Amino acid sequence: MSSIPVADLLVEIGTEELPPSALAGLSEAFCDMLLKQLDEARLGHGEARAFASPRRLAVMIEAVATAQPDEQVTRRGPAVKAAFDAQGAATKAALGFAQSCGVEVEALEREEAPKGAWLCYRQQVTGELAAALLPGSIEQALAALPIPKRMRWGDRSVEFVRPVHWVCVLLGETLVPGQVLGLAIDRLTQGHRFHHPEAINLAAPGDYLAALRAARVEPDSKTRRHSIRKQVEALAAEAGGEAMIDDSVLDEVTALCEWPVALLGRFEADFLEVPPEVLIETMQANQKYFPVLDGEGRLLPCFITVSNIESREPEQVRAGNERVIRPRFADAKFFWEQDLKTPLAERVAALQGIVFQHQLGTLLEKTERVAALAAWIAGEIGADVDATRRGARLAKADLVTLMVGEFGSLQGVMGRYYAQRAGEPTAIAEAIEQHYWPKHAGDRLPQTDLARAIAIADRIDTLVGIFAIGQRPTGVKDPYGLRRAAIAVLRLLIETPLALDLRALLERAAAGYPASINAASGIDEVLQYSIDRLKRYYADADSERLADQDVIAAVLALGLTQPVDIDRRIHAVQGFRRRPEAAALAAANKRTRNLLRKASPEELGEQRIDPTRLRDEAERALVTAIDAMMERVPALLAQQDYDSALSELAGLRQGLDEFFEQVMVMAEEPELRANRLAILQRLETLFLGVADISLLQAS
């Protein structure tokens, strides 16, 4: 059979400007979904490449089969027993099956199977042409895109993320006939909206990139992103500085431009009196500009903007951007000057006007609870109690300033500045900013014990309060960020590290709530919720803290509540399972657990081993080894030296193997059975000093 011809495939969906934050995801998903559709349609293909710009989603796929391969289709009919009567005549079942296949009964074949013989019909089916299949495949790929909210336009019933204006589908030099999203497929694409408003006729997919670039459109997002970065860096160097390029801003600018042209703009140096974070936030968040820093990291009075047009009058474009940024900076300067008129400490009372949660009271009430809890934590970890209490009282005061009212993302940052201007100690000012750390996964942690105490207290208070009023997060909703709060507390306790007990923290926080809230009733639930987050914490951790789920389960089975202690045990067990003795000891512990579970309470009795009842050499040797361990291991456990404790316990492997091979634990004599169970109880107690090793899976 001759091979099926192949041709390159181009699919382009031309739209109105797509959401910049979603462009990269839509582009990748469209490519993936289209490949999936080709696979399901049995159309072979080569490598694929996705393209995207503000006005288009496109995919180019190499060597797409121009038709499906032919295939033999087998239809199974009734069993032979049911297909023919005793005289061998065809029954209604056979006749009906033959009729549905469009043949006579004589044309049917028999298929032998383990459970009997069946009538079947085999037919050679010619594969469909790709051109006939592609419009439907494209429609299904578009329907599968992750678009939360689709829109309609005009009088059409079709829906997409933005109105669609053209669809181009070429298979080699052949125009694929049909419709997609209600539009007739064409071989036309569009260039830049202003530089090249005329349609572009494509002869083949291979012409796509060159044709668009000639029409001032760079369809490759990676190429466009690289071009923007290079232009921005070059302009910053010309200005005597270095561009501050935030990846999220760069991604958004890339998604906003089809033909990016960077320009350097300037602003009055007087604005540099305002904290640089404010100016940077304005430039990045509001204007999508790139700030410029000098060699020491200080903000220079200039910025870089990226235009989506190669203007004949770049000075006009530059001046327009400078006009836009000036009033924003002027507002920021006004907020700064007005906020400085009232010291931060005098703003605390105004928190009474902000509701934290309608059942849990105002932000001032939360502040008082957090201050008390943070002061207690400070005492536990050796921080300055009075300074911690004051820092906690000031921590949320910047929320009532004009600047934070305008730039919410600068909460804490502005509090640090206002505290410094009010003469607060440096440690307190820094803690006001740092108590919000970590803000997201992998973010930095507070750098001082004062800041750590406030950070922990703030999150613990929220966890206890929200659980107390029955608003535990669900799989979808977590409006108070409790997952993030719990992970942050765990990170602070483990990575700092701080030897604080989580239950004690929760109990202290619950005591700060009024009796009407009954916060103590939710402590167990909050504790379990927080401990459960450890599974995700270790799964997402870097290589140093990565741990297997069975290792985590082995430690959490002990019901421990001090995260730093849990962490030490987990990493000791993680190391232990790499030892050659680990698998055998895990199996022995599992066997021990099963035997103890089957024993009656009377048989277990006291854990005292009677030396006079040791009959076999194997059990005497094991008891001797256990006694030696009882002298060394408890001291190691008291020092939380779990690596050394497990190293000692690994020495029990041979003795345990011989014990289980040579000794019948559940002996018929009650005294012997009880004594041997006591040996296993002693053994289990030793191992449970670190973890439940029986839960380790074979590695």
C-alpha positions as semicolon CSV with decimal commas, in nm:
position;residue;x (nm);y (nm);z (nm)
1;M;0,000;0,000;0,000
2;S;0,140;0,340;-0,096
3;S;0,218;0,585;0,181
4;I;-0,017;0,876;0,246
5;P;0,112;1,216;0,122
6;V;0,186;1,476;0,390
7;A;0,183;1,855;0,393
8;D;0,246;2,131;0,644
9;L;-0,064;2,270;0,812
10;L;-0,126;2,632;0,910
11;V;-0,425;2,729;1,125
12;E;-0,471;3,096;1,220
13;I;-0,765;3,244;1,408
14;G;-0,775;3,624;1,369
15;T;-0,951;3,814;1,646
16;E;-0,996;4,146;1,812
17;E;-0,732;4,214;2,080
18;L;-0,704;3,911;2,308
19;P;-0,666;3,944;2,689
20;P;-0,289;3,990;2,742
21;S;-0,283;3,794;3,067
22;A;-0,439;3,492;2,896
23;L;-0,257;3,503;2,561
24;A;0,031;3,266;2,642
25;G;-0,201;3,009;2,801
26;L;-0,448;3,023;2,511
27;S;-0,169;2,983;2,257
28;E;-0,019;2,680;2,427
29;A;-0,359;2,521;2,487
30;F;-0,470;2,575;2,126
31;C;-0,159;2,398;2,000
32;D;-0,205;2,109;2,244
33;M;-0,577;2,071;2,171
34;L;-0,526;2,080;1,795
35;L;-0,262;1,807;1,815
36;K;-0,498;1,603;2,031
37;Q;-0,772;1,639;1,771
38;L;-0,538;1,527;1,492
39;D;-0,442;1,223;1,696
40;E;-0,805;1,136;1,760
41;A;-0,879;1,178;1,388
42;R;-0,591;0,939;1,307
43;L;-0,406;1,203;1,110
44;G;-0,032;1,158;1,146
45;H;0,179;1,468;1,197
46;G;0,523;1,602;1,284
47;E;0,634;1,881;1,516
48;A;0,406;2,171;1,601
49;R;0,483;2,536;1,668
50;A;0,246;2,784;1,831
51;F;0,226;3,152;1,742
52;A;0,035;3,429;1,913
53;S;-0,002;3,804;1,900
54;P;-0,271;4,040;2,031
55;R;-0,485;3,974;1,722
56;R;-0,422;3,609;1,644
57;L;-0,374;3,252;1,763
58;A;-0,192;3,032;1,517
59;V;-0,042;2,685;1,496
60;M;0,188;2,543;1,229
61;I;0,226;2,165;1,219
62;E;0,476;1,985;1,002
63;A;0,404;1,682;0,783
64;V;0,033;1,636;0,845
65;A;-0,119;1,338;0,668
66;T;-0,355;1,451;0,393
67;A;-0,589;1,158;0,467
68;Q;-0,659;0,900;0,731
69;P;-0,510;0,555;0,672
70;D;-0,750;0,294;0,543
71;E;-0,863;0,051;0,810
72;Q;-1,043;-0,277;0,840
73;V;-1,350;-0,241;1,058
74;T;-1,490;-0,550;1,226
75;R;-1,848;-0,554;1,351
76;R;-1,944;-0,838;1,584
77;G;-2,295;-0,976;1,557
78;P;-2,490;-1,240;1,745
79;A;-2,339;-1,563;1,876
80;V;-2,346;-1,847;1,623
81;K;-2,574;-2,044;1,856
82;A;-2,831;-1,766;1,837
83;A;-2,774;-1,696;1,466
84;F;-2,893;-2,032;1,335
85;D;-3,171;-2,269;1,437
86;A;-3,144;-2,648;1,473
87;Q;-3,188;-2,695;1,098
88;G;-2,909;-2,446;1,022
89;A;-3,142;-2,175;0,896
90;A;-3,060;-1,813;0,975
91;T;-3,258;-1,668;1,262
92;K;-3,400;-1,318;1,282
93;A;-3,088;-1,218;1,476
94;A;-2,858;-1,321;1,191
95;L;-3,083;-1,173;0,923
96;G;-3,112;-0,844;1,109
97;F;-2,736;-0,819;1,160
98;A;-2,666;-0,895;0,794
99;Q;-2,922;-0,635;0,685
100;S;-2,763;-0,370;0,911
101;C;-2,428;-0,445;0,744
102;G;-2,582;-0,424;0,395
103;V;-2,493;-0,783;0,296
104;E;-2,642;-1,129;0,281
105;V;-2,595;-1,374;0,568
106;E;-2,360;-1,578;0,348
107;A;-2,116;-1,283;0,341
108;L;-2,074;-1,287;0,718
109;E;-1,772;-1,451;0,878
110;R;-1,729;-1,643;1,199
111;E;-1,499;-1,529;1,476
112;E;-1,383;-1,776;1,737
113;A;-1,346;-1,648;2,093
114;P;-1,278;-1,818;2,429
115;K;-1,646;-1,795;2,514
116;G;-1,772;-1,924;2,181
117;A;-1,813;-1,835;1,814
118;W;-1,973;-1,514;1,683
119;L;-2,089;-1,384;1,351
120;C;-1,892;-1,083;1,231
121;Y;-1,860;-0,857;0,930
122;R;-1,526;-0,724;0,816
123;Q;-1,515;-0,420;0,591
124;Q;-1,226;-0,222;0,446
125;V;-1,299;0,145;0,513
126;T;-1,125;0,413;0,312
127;G;-0,978;0,690;0,528
128;E;-1,134;1,035;0,505
129;L;-0,945;1,328;0,361
130;A;-0,783;1,559;0,617
131;A;-0,940;1,860;0,446
132;A;-1,285;1,726;0,532
133;L;-1,191;1,656;0,894
134;L;-0,993;1,968;0,980
135;P;-1,275;2,226;1,023
136;G;-1,444;2,007;1,284
137;S;-1,114;1,931;1,456
138;I;-1,033;2,303;1,477
139;E;-1,378;2,381;1,616
140;Q;-1,335;2,116;1,887
141;A;-0,987;2,242;1,974
142;L;-1,120;2,596;2,013
143;A;-1,412;2,474;2,224
144;A;-1,168;2,303;2,463
145;L;-0,963;2,617;2,533
146;P;-0,953;2,735;2,898
147;I;-1,177;3,038;2,855
148;P;-1,370;3,123;3,176
149;K;-1,616;3,354;3,001
150;R;-1,694;3,349;2,629
151;M;-1,865;3,627;2,437
152;R;-2,095;3,656;2,137
153;W;-2,082;3,930;1,876
154;G;-2,318;4,064;1,616
155;D;-2,617;3,841;1,548
156;R;-2,415;3,519;1,560
157;S;-2,465;3,235;1,802
158;V;-2,098;3,130;1,805
159;E;-1,886;3,219;2,109
160;F;-1,519;3,287;2,168
161;V;-1,300;3,485;2,403
162;R;-1,307;3,780;2,155
163;P;-1,486;3,841;1,822
164;V;-1,326;3,649;1,537
165;H;-1,264;3,829;1,206
166;W;-1,082;3,577;0,991
167;V;-0,985;3,211;0,977
168;C;-0,695;3,090;0,765
169;V;-0,635;2,716;0,719
170;L;-0,385;2,587;0,463
171;L;-0,276;2,226;0,416
172;G;0,026;2,267;0,196
173;E;-0,082;2,488;-0,091
174;T;-0,440;2,368;-0,058
175;L;-0,704;2,588;0,099
176;V;-0,907;2,378;0,341
177;P;-1,275;2,435;0,258
178;G;-1,541;2,489;0,522
179;Q;-1,627;2,713;0,815
180;V;-1,487;2,770;1,164
181;L;-1,679;2,974;1,423
182;G;-1,928;3,073;1,154
183;L;-1,664;3,221;0,920
184;A;-1,564;3,082;0,582
185;I;-1,205;2,958;0,584
186;D;-0,974;3,162;0,360
187;R;-0,606;3,182;0,273
188;L;-0,594;3,545;0,389
189;T;-0,427;3,679;0,700
190;Q;-0,388;4,033;0,832
191;G;-0,075;4,236;0,902
192;H;-0,028;4,519;1,151
193;R;-0,346;4,718;1,205
194;F;-0,178;5,049;1,107
195;H;0,142;4,959;0,922
196;H;-0,023;4,709;0,687
197;P;-0,405;4,725;0,695
198;E;-0,438;4,531;0,368
199;A;-0,507;4,157;0,372
200;I;-0,220;3,920;0,290
201;N;-0,275;3,627;0,056
202;L;-0,076;3,321;0,163
203;A;0,026;3,062;-0,094
204;A;0,145;2,803;0,160
205;P;0,222;2,769;0,534
206;G;0,591;2,825;0,465
207;D;0,516;3,186;0,362
208;Y;0,350;3,271;0,694
209;L;0,637;3,405;0,903
210;A;0,806;3,608;0,629
211;A;0,475;3,757;0,512
212;L;0,372;3,872;0,860
213;R;0,712;4,013;0,946
214;A;0,709;4,211;0,622
215;A;0,370;4,343;0,734
216;R;0,513;4,455;1,074
217;V;0,383;4,163;1,281
218;E;0,612;3,934;1,479
219;P;0,394;3,625;1,535
220;D;0,645;3,438;1,752
221;S;0,592;3,539;2,118
222;K;0,939;3,426;2,225
223;T;1,105;3,628;1,949
224;R;0,891;3,930;2,036
225;R;0,974;3,897;2,407
226;H;1,346;3,870;2,334
227;S;1,330;4,178;2,109
228;I;1,157;4,382;2,380
229;R;1,414;4,281;2,641
230;K;1,706;4,371;2,415
231;Q;1,556;4,708;2,318
232;V;1,478;4,795;2,680
233;E;1,823;4,696;2,802
234;A;1,991;4,898;2,528
235;L;1,789;5,213;2,605
236;A;1,855;5,179;2,978
237;A;2,228;5,157;2,909
238;E;2,207;5,472;2,695
239;A;2,045;5,647;2,992
240;G;2,336;5,542;3,214
241;G;2,150;5,276;3,409
242;E;2,001;4,929;3,406
243;A;1,642;4,840;3,329
244;M;1,428;4,684;3,600
245;I;1,259;4,409;3,401
246;D;0,987;4,226;3,589
247;D;0,896;3,902;3,411
248;S;0,522;3,952;3,454
249;V;0,541;4,303;3,305
250;L;0,758;4,177;3,019
251;D;0,507;3,900;2,949
252;E;0,216;4,144;2,946
253;V;0,393;4,392;2,719
254;T;0,481;4,104;2,486
255;A;0,112;4,014;2,471
256;L;0,012;4,375;2,399
257;C;0,241;4,437;2,101
258;E;0,264;4,290;1,753
259;W;0,559;4,508;1,646
260;P;0,727;4,638;1,964
261;V;0,931;4,958;1,958
262;A;1,090;5,074;2,286
263;L;1,122;5,443;2,373
264;L;1,297;5,623;2,659
265;G;1,091;5,876;2,855
266;R;1,183;6,106;3,142
267;F;1,015;6,269;3,442
268;E;1,104;6,544;3,690
269;A;1,366;6,449;3,949
270;D;1,148;6,606;4,221
271;F;0,926;6,300;4,209
272;L;1,217;6,092;4,341
273;E;1,135;6,231;4,686
274;V;0,850;5,980;4,691
275;P;0,951;5,625;4,798
276;P;1,078;5,441;4,490
277;E;0,839;5,147;4,545
278;V;0,548;5,383;4,478
279;L;0,692;5,513;4,152
280;I;0,789;5,164;4,042
281;E;0,442;5,029;4,121
282;T;0,288;5,312;3,918
283;M;0,516;5,249;3,623
284;Q;0,481;4,871;3,623
285;A;0,122;4,809;3,730
286;N;-0,053;5,109;3,575
287;Q;0,153;5,195;3,270
288;K;0,349;4,875;3,190
289;Y;0,669;5,081;3,182
290;F;1,017;4,958;3,273
291;P;1,190;5,163;3,546
292;V;1,561;5,241;3,518
293;L;1,805;5,206;3,810
294;D;2,155;5,340;3,856
295;G;2,455;5,124;3,946
296;E;2,361;5,130;4,315
297;G;2,003;5,028;4,258
298;R;1,854;5,378;4,295
299;L;1,572;5,490;4,070
300;L;1,665;5,726;3,787
301;P;1,419;5,993;3,660
302;C;1,340;5,800;3,343
303;F;1,144;5,504;3,217
304;I;1,113;5,287;2,908
305;T;0,782;5,233;2,734
306;V;0,710;4,990;2,451
307;S;0,489;5,109;2,169
308;N;0,300;4,885;1,927
309;I;0,390;5,104;1,631
310;E;0,700;5,225;1,453
311;S;0,604;5,590;1,458
312;R;0,735;5,845;1,212
313;E;0,728;6,092;1,502
314;P;0,870;5,902;1,803
315;E;0,910;6,226;1,995
316;Q;0,532;6,267;1,996
317;V;0,488;5,915;2,133
318;R;0,752;5,979;2,399
319;A;0,594;6,309;2,500
320;G;0,252;6,148;2,523
321;N;0,377;5,883;2,764
322;E;0,553;6,147;2,973
323;R;0,228;6,343;2,995
324;V;0,044;6,033;3,114
325;I;0,289;5,945;3,392
326;R;0,327;6,298;3,532
327;P;-0,019;6,335;3,695
328;R;0,006;5,984;3,842
329;F;0,337;6,074;4,004
330;A;0,190;6,404;4,121
331;D;-0,095;6,219;4,294
332;A;0,153;5,985;4,459
333;K;0,360;6,277;4,584
334;F;0,047;6,441;4,726
335;F;-0,052;6,120;4,908
336;W;0,300;6,087;5,049
337;E;0,309;6,442;5,180
338;Q;-0,041;6,422;5,329
339;D;0,022;6,086;5,499
340;L;0,338;6,216;5,665
341;K;0,135;6,478;5,853
342;T;-0,011;6,211;6,082
343;P;0,232;5,977;6,267
344;L;0,164;5,609;6,216
345;A;0,087;5,546;6,584
346;E;-0,197;5,800;6,568
347;R;-0,363;5,603;6,289
348;V;-0,412;5,283;6,490
349;A;-0,744;5,400;6,636
350;A;-0,881;5,445;6,283
351;L;-0,861;5,068;6,234
352;Q;-1,183;5,055;6,436
353;G;-1,354;5,171;6,118
354;I;-1,239;4,873;5,911
355;V;-1,423;4,543;5,947
356;F;-1,191;4,242;5,948
357;Q;-1,482;3,999;5,935
358;H;-1,834;4,087;6,043
359;Q;-1,849;3,805;6,302
360;L;-1,492;3,854;6,421
361;G;-1,498;4,230;6,459
362;T;-1,286;4,516;6,338
363;L;-0,926;4,536;6,231
364;L;-0,849;4,716;6,556
365;E;-0,982;4,421;6,756
366;K;-0,772;4,186;6,545
367;T;-0,470;4,410;6,600
368;E;-0,512;4,388;6,978
369;R;-0,536;4,009;6,964
370;V;-0,233;3,983;6,735
371;A;-0,030;4,216;6,960
372;A;-0,098;3,997;7,264
373;L;-0,022;3,674;7,079
374;A;0,292;3,816;6,915
375;A;0,421;3,934;7,254
376;W;0,373;3,583;7,394
377;I;0,556;3,431;7,096
378;A;0,837;3,683;7,142
379;G;0,880;3,567;7,499
380;E;0,896;3,205;7,384
381;I;1,163;3,265;7,118
382;G;1,371;3,525;7,302
383;A;1,266;3,838;7,110
384;D;1,203;4,182;7,261
385;V;0,849;4,149;7,401
386;D;0,769;4,521;7,428
387;A;0,906;4,600;7,082
388;T;0,711;4,308;6,935
389;R;0,389;4,426;7,096
390;R;0,437;4,777;6,957
391;G;0,531;4,647;6,614
392;A;0,215;4,436;6,605
393;R;0,001;4,736;6,705
394;L;0,147;4,941;6,419
395;A;0,156;4,659;6,162
396;K;-0,180;4,736;5,999
397;A;-0,190;5,114;6,058
398;D;-0,080;5,200;5,705
399;L;-0,406;5,051;5,574
400;V;-0,579;5,379;5,660
401;T;-0,328;5,596;5,471
402;L;-0,402;5,761;5,137
403;M;-0,109;5,588;4,971
404;V;-0,212;5,234;5,061
405;G;-0,571;5,322;4,976
406;E;-0,448;5,392;4,622
407;F;-0,175;5,127;4,603
408;G;-0,299;4,830;4,805
409;S;-0,003;4,614;4,708
410;L;0,225;4,850;4,903
411;Q;0,076;4,768;5,243
412;G;0,359;4,706;5,484
413;V;0,611;4,876;5,256
414;M;0,453;5,214;5,322
415;G;0,412;5,124;5,688
416;R;0,790;5,084;5,706
417;Y;0,848;5,426;5,553
418;Y;0,592;5,600;5,774
419;A;0,730;5,429;6,085
420;Q;1,083;5,542;5,998
421;R;0,965;5,900;5,943
422;A;0,786;5,887;6,281
423;G;1,109;5,787;6,455
424;E;1,017;5,427;6,532
425;P;1,313;5,188;6,590
426;T;1,448;5,024;6,275
427;A;1,350;4,675;6,398
428;I;0,986;4,780;6,436
429;A;0,976;4,961;6,102
430;E;1,119;4,658;5,921
431;A;0,883;4,420;6,100
432;I;0,583;4,619;5,974
433;E;0,686;4,534;5,619
434;Q;0,819;4,186;5,682
435;H;0,523;4,051;5,877
436;Y;0,349;4,011;5,539
437;W;0,627;3,777;5,423
438;P;0,604;3,523;5,269
439;K;0,345;3,663;5,028
440;H;0,346;3,364;4,795
441;A;0,499;3,021;4,747
442;G;0,876;3,035;4,762
443;D;0,882;3,395;4,884
444;R;1,138;3,511;5,141
445;L;1,070;3,483;5,514
446;P;1,089;3,761;5,778
447;Q;1,448;3,827;5,879
448;T;1,412;3,903;6,251
449;D;1,247;3,726;6,543
450;L;1,038;4,037;6,605
451;A;0,897;4,024;6,252
452;R;0,855;3,646;6,269
453;A;0,652;3,669;6,590
454;I;0,411;3,918;6,432
455;A;0,391;3,721;6,106
456;I;0,299;3,401;6,291
457;A;0,054;3,572;6,525
458;D;-0,129;3,747;6,241
459;R;-0,185;3,423;6,049
460;I;-0,265;3,207;6,350
461;D;-0,527;3,458;6,465
462;T;-0,691;3,445;6,123
463;L;-0,686;3,065;6,106
464;V;-0,841;3,024;6,451
465;G;-1,105;3,291;6,397
466;I;-1,223;3,185;6,052
467;F;-1,242;2,816;6,149
468;A;-1,432;2,912;6,466
469;I;-1,712;3,070;6,261
470;G;-1,734;2,767;6,033
471;Q;-1,579;2,908;5,717
472;R;-1,322;2,638;5,656
473;P;-1,184;2,656;5,300
474;T;-1,333;2,421;5,042
475;G;-1,166;2,264;4,742
476;V;-1,251;2,571;4,534
477;K;-1,300;2,864;4,772
478;D;-1,049;3,005;5,016
479;P;-1,142;3,375;5,044
480;Y;-0,927;3,438;5,351
481;G;-0,619;3,265;5,212
482;L;-0,609;3,005;5,489
483;R;-0,407;2,754;5,286
484;R;-0,145;3,017;5,223
485;A;-0,153;3,125;5,588
486;A;-0,106;2,770;5,717
487;I;0,183;2,701;5,480
488;A;0,345;3,032;5,581
489;V;0,326;2,941;5,952
490;L;0,478;2,601;5,881
491;R;0,759;2,756;5,679
492;L;0,832;3,010;5,952
493;L;0,848;2,742;6,219
494;I;1,045;2,489;6,015
495;E;1,283;2,698;5,807
496;T;1,378;2,960;6,067
497;P;1,365;2,728;6,274
498;L;1,148;2,803;6,579
499;A;1,074;2,533;6,836
500;L;0,710;2,635;6,893
501;D;0,426;2,391;6,946
502;L;0,143;2,445;6,701
503;R;-0,128;2,338;6,943
504;A;0,003;2,578;7,207
505;L;-0,004;2,860;6,951
506;L;-0,363;2,782;6,855
507;E;-0,477;2,759;7,217
508;R;-0,315;3,092;7,301
509;A;-0,479;3,253;6,996
510;A;-0,820;3,107;7,082
511;A;-0,795;3,249;7,433
512;G;-0,775;3,597;7,280
513;Y;-1,122;3,574;7,127
514;P;-1,438;3,660;7,324
515;A;-1,636;3,372;7,473
516;S;-1,916;3,432;7,223
517;I;-1,691;3,309;6,938
518;N;-1,599;2,984;7,119
519;A;-1,270;2,973;6,928
520;A;-1,140;2,683;7,137
521;S;-1,395;2,452;6,976
522;G;-1,214;2,468;6,642
523;I;-0,857;2,413;6,765
524;D;-0,843;2,044;6,674
525;E;-0,976;2,114;6,325
526;V;-0,730;2,398;6,263
527;L;-0,446;2,185;6,393
528;Q;-0,532;1,894;6,164
529;Y;-0,580;2,131;5,870
530;S;-0,237;2,283;5,929
531;I;-0,063;1,948;5,976
532;D;-0,228;1,821;5,656
533;R;-0,062;2,107;5,468
534;L;0,274;1,947;5,543
535;K;0,208;1,689;5,272
536;R;0,189;1,964;5,012
537;Y;0,478;2,152;5,172
538;Y;0,719;1,860;5,131
539;A;0,586;1,769;4,788
540;D;0,655;2,123;4,659
541;A;0,979;2,173;4,852
542;D;1,322;2,209;4,698
543;S;1,552;1,907;4,682
544;E;1,685;1,963;5,035
545;R;1,341;1,926;5,194
546;L;1,171;1,697;4,945
547;A;1,023;1,393;5,120
548;D;0,819;1,092;5,013
549;Q;0,457;1,067;5,118
550;D;0,502;0,741;5,309
551;V;0,788;0,898;5,505
552;I;0,565;1,191;5,596
553;A;0,285;0,952;5,696
554;A;0,526;0,752;5,915
555;V;0,611;1,063;6,117
556;L;0,265;1,222;6,124
557;A;0,124;0,894;6,258
558;L;0,276;0,985;6,596
559;G;0,040;1,284;6,634
560;L;0,321;1,535;6,687
561;T;0,244;1,908;6,695
562;Q;0,584;2,080;6,684
563;P;0,663;2,139;6,314
564;V;1,039;2,178;6,354
565;D;1,052;1,844;6,539
566;I;0,835;1,685;6,271
567;D;1,072;1,819;6,006
568;R;1,380;1,672;6,174
569;R;1,212;1,333;6,202
570;I;1,095;1,338;5,840
571;H;1,442;1,403;5,707
572;A;1,596;1,145;5,937
573;V;1,347;0,882;5,814
574;Q;1,399;0,994;5,453
575;G;1,771;0,926;5,499
576;F;1,703;0,603;5,687
577;R;1,498;0,452;5,406
578;R;1,808;0,467;5,182
579;R;1,993;0,230;5,417
580;P;2,011;-0,138;5,317
581;E;1,844;-0,236;5,647
582;A;1,541;-0,010;5,594
583;A;1,317;-0,247;5,398
584;A;1,370;-0,540;5,636
585;L;1,316;-0,325;5,945
586;A;1,000;-0,174;5,795
587;A;0,868;-0,524;5,727
588;A;0,962;-0,635;6,079
589;N;0,784;-0,334;6,228
590;K;0,478;-0,410;6,020
591;R;0,481;-0,769;6,141
592;T;0,528;-0,649;6,497
593;R;0,232;-0,414;6,464
594;N;0,010;-0,690;6,326
595;L;0,100;-0,932;6,605
596;L;0,039;-0,672;6,875
597;R;-0,292;-0,580;6,716
598;K;-0,408;-0,943;6,726
599;A;-0,309;-0,992;7,091
600;S;-0,565;-0,948;7,365
601;P;-0,526;-0,678;7,634
602;E;-0,457;-0,952;7,889
603;E;-0,175;-1,094;7,678
604;L;-0,014;-0,753;7,639
605;G;-0,040;-0,663;8,008
606;E;0,277;-0,504;8,142
607;Q;0,568;-0,443;7,908
608;R;0,806;-0,617;8,150
609;I;1,030;-0,886;7,998
610;D;1,094;-1,186;8,223
611;P;1,451;-1,312;8,153
612;T;1,365;-1,656;8,296
613;R;1,113;-1,712;8,017
614;L;1,360;-1,655;7,733
615;R;1,388;-2,005;7,580
616;D;1,553;-1,949;7,240
617;E;1,894;-1,805;7,168
618;A;1,741;-1,570;6,908
619;E;1,507;-1,410;7,159
620;R;1,782;-1,381;7,421
621;A;2,009;-1,209;7,165
622;L;1,732;-0,970;7,064
623;V;1,653;-0,874;7,422
624;T;2,022;-0,810;7,488
625;A;2,034;-0,582;7,182
626;I;1,713;-0,404;7,286
627;D;1,846;-0,348;7,638
628;A;2,160;-0,191;7,491
629;M;1,942;0,032;7,274
630;M;1,734;0,137;7,575
631;E;2,052;0,277;7,728
632;R;2,161;0,478;7,420
633;V;1,857;0,565;7,206
634;P;1,644;0,763;7,460
635;A;1,932;1,008;7,511
636;L;1,956;1,061;7,134
637;L;1,580;1,112;7,111
638;A;1,593;1,369;7,391
639;Q;1,850;1,562;7,185
640;Q;1,628;1,525;6,873
641;D;1,921;1,348;6,706
642;Y;1,696;1,122;6,504
643;D;1,960;1,035;6,244
644;S;2,182;0,881;6,511
645;A;1,886;0,712;6,680
646;L;1,782;0,543;6,356
647;S;2,144;0,450;6,287
648;E;2,150;0,272;6,623
649;L;1,817;0,102;6,559
650;A;1,936;-0,018;6,219
651;G;2,169;-0,248;6,413
652;L;1,867;-0,453;6,519
653;R;1,806;-0,588;6,170
654;Q;1,991;-0,919;6,200
655;G;1,858;-0,990;6,547
656;L;1,503;-0,919;6,434
657;D;1,537;-1,137;6,125
658;E;1,662;-1,429;6,334
659;F;1,394;-1,372;6,597
660;F;1,108;-1,394;6,348
661;E;1,270;-1,690;6,168
662;Q;1,337;-1,899;6,481
663;V;1,082;-1,791;6,743
664;M;0,708;-1,854;6,747
665;V;0,574;-1,534;6,904
666;M;0,219;-1,659;6,951
667;A;0,330;-1,970;7,141
668;E;0,068;-2,196;7,295
669;E;0,205;-2,138;7,646
670;P;0,044;-1,812;7,773
671;E;0,355;-1,712;7,969
672;L;0,589;-1,749;7,673
673;R;0,345;-1,571;7,442
674;A;0,306;-1,276;7,684
675;N;0,683;-1,250;7,729
676;R;0,749;-1,247;7,356
677;L;0,476;-0,989;7,301
678;A;0,647;-0,778;7,568
679;I;0,968;-0,797;7,364
680;L;0,778;-0,667;7,059
681;Q;0,616;-0,390;7,265
682;R;0,959;-0,278;7,384
683;L;1,085;-0,289;7,027
684;E;0,789;-0,089;6,898
685;T;0,839;0,173;7,169
686;L;1,198;0,222;7,056
687;F;1,108;0,278;6,691
688;L;0,804;0,493;6,769
689;G;1,043;0,729;6,940
690;V;1,120;0,846;6,585
691;A;0,835;0,737;6,356
692;D;0,602;0,453;6,266
693;I;0,852;0,270;6,045
694;S;0,590;0,007;5,961
695;L;0,426;0,257;5,725
696;L;0,729;0,281;5,495
697;Q;0,668;0,133;5,153
698;A;0,922;-0,080;4,969
699;S;1,160;0,157;4,791
